[in-house]
Amino acid sequence: MSTEMRNKMALKELDDGQVLKPRLELARRDLGRALCYACSSMRAVVSIAGLAILALPVLAARIAAPLPPPSPYADTESVTNVTFCAGVQGDNVFSLSIEMDVSPSNNVEVAFGCDENGNGTLDDSEAAFAVGWDCGEWFFRDIASDIADSCAGSCGRRKLDWDLRLDNALAPKALRVRVDGEALPFSMISTMYDPSWNMARVTARGSVDAETVIRFGAFADALVIRIR
């Protein structure tokens, strides 16, 4: 058989799908098996009308905020600013964690807002909402309305986990706050989140250890994949 004839036959097989279709079907089955195996230890696989619908949790890449540098001032206050994107359509969680050695005399807080004048810092007039530890208490404060709440906390190495669920319009839906796994009885308010926020300001006062870890971000906590 001539080379020209073999090329024509190969092209006809491609046109008829005799080569690509079996390979695509095999790849589809292999992908389905791999996803089902991955989901077996996380979420159930549900078949509806011939569709396999898999809900896979996504590990969100939250922003790690740097600790402010040592303060040159007598009141020990130091500040650092971090730019970020509060959220986009499809995000359903706004999460913040603060892990630090807390004491009756130190303070670490994260304020969120929009850098409206574009100077690269979150000015006092631009800060909308703050969360943190202040000399013996965990707290949150809506800065504009001055609505605030606080809970006394024990000293030592502690971790605050702040998880705010969002609805489809990116409005607060449900709040869960824990310290070392123990729930704090904070009540949700509507101004705890705004998708227009683009700046966070971390403020530290008193003796704050260098091992303090602050992470935050908005994200979708699940990815839905549909396989026909």
Long-range contacts (C-beta under 8 A, 24 or more apart in sequence): 28-227, 31-227, 32-227, 35-225, 35-227, 50-228, 51-226, 51-227, 51-228, 52-226, 52-227, 53-224, 53-225, 53-226, 54-224, 54-225, 54-227, 55-222, 55-223, 55-224, 56-222, 56-223, 56-224, 56-225, 57-221, 57-222, 57-223, 58-219, 58-220, 58-221, 58-222, 58-223, 60-93, 60-95, 60-217, 60-219, 60-221, 61-217, 61-219, 62-95, 62-97, 62-215, 62-216, 62-217, 62-219, 63-200, 63-215, 63-216, 63-217, 64-213, 64-214, 64-215, 65-110, 65-200, 65-202, 65-214, 65-215, 65-216, 66-202, 67-202, 67-204, 67-208, 67-210, 67-212, 67-214, 68-202, 68-203, 68-204, 71-204, 71-205, 75-205, 76-204, 76-205, 76-206, 76-207, 77-203, 77-204, 77-205, 78-203, 78-204, 78-205, 79-121, 79-201, 79-202, 79-203, 79-204, 80-201, 80-202, 81-120, 81-121, 81-122, 81-199, 81-200, 81-201, 81-202, 82-199, 82-200, 82-201, 82-202, 83-115, 83-120, 83-198, 83-199, 84-197, 84-198, 84-199, 84-200, 84-216, 84-217, 85-198, 85-218, 86-112, 86-193, 86-194, 86-195, 86-196, 86-197, 86-198, 86-218, 87-166, 87-170, 87-193, 87-195, 87-218, 87-219, 88-195, 88-218, 89-170, 90-220, 91-166, 91-170, 91-218, 91-219, 91-220, 92-165, 92-166, 92-167, 92-220, 92-221, 93-163, 93-164, 93-165, 93-166, 93-218, 93-219, 93-220, 93-221, 94-163, 94-164, 94-166, 94-192, 94-193, 94-216, 94-217, 94-218, 95-161, 95-162, 95-163, 95-164, 95-215, 95-216, 95-217, 95-218, 95-219, 96-131, 96-160, 96-161, 96-162, 96-214, 96-215, 96-216, 97-159, 97-160, 97-161, 97-162, 97-213, 97-214, 97-215, 97-216, 98-131, 98-132, 98-133, 98-159, 98-160, 98-212, 98-213, 98-214, 99-157, 99-158, 99-159, 99-160, 99-212, 99-213, 99-214, 100-133, 100-157, 100-158, 100-208, 100-209, 100-211, 100-212, 100-213, 101-155, 101-156, 101-157, 101-158, 101-208, 101-209, 101-211, 101-212, 102-133, 102-153, 102-155, 102-156, 102-157, 102-158, 103-135, 103-155, 103-206, 103-207, 104-135, 104-136, 104-155, 105-135, 105-206, 105-207, 106-133, 106-135, 106-204, 106-205, 106-206, 106-207, 106-208, 107-132, 107-133, 107-134, 107-135, 107-203, 107-204, 107-205, 107-206, 108-132, 108-133, 108-202, 108-203, 108-204, 108-205, 108-208, 108-212, 108-214, 109-133, 109-134, 109-139, 109-202, 109-203, 110-200, 110-201, 110-202, 110-203, 110-214, 110-216, 111-143, 111-200, 111-201, 111-203, 112-194, 112-197, 112-199, 112-200, 112-201, 113-143, 113-197, 113-199, 113-201, 114-194, 114-196, 114-197, 114-198, 114-199, 115-198, 115-199, 121-199, 121-201, 122-199, 122-200, 122-201, 126-199, 127-201, 128-191, 128-194, 128-197, 129-191, 129-192, 129-193, 129-194, 131-160, 131-162, 132-203, 133-158, 133-160, 135-206, 138-177, 138-179, 138-184, 140-186, 140-192, 142-189, 142-191, 142-192, 144-191, 145-191, 147-189, 147-191, 149-186, 149-187, 151-184, 151-185, 151-186, 153-179, 164-188, 164-192, 164-193, 166-193, 166-218, 170-195, 193-218
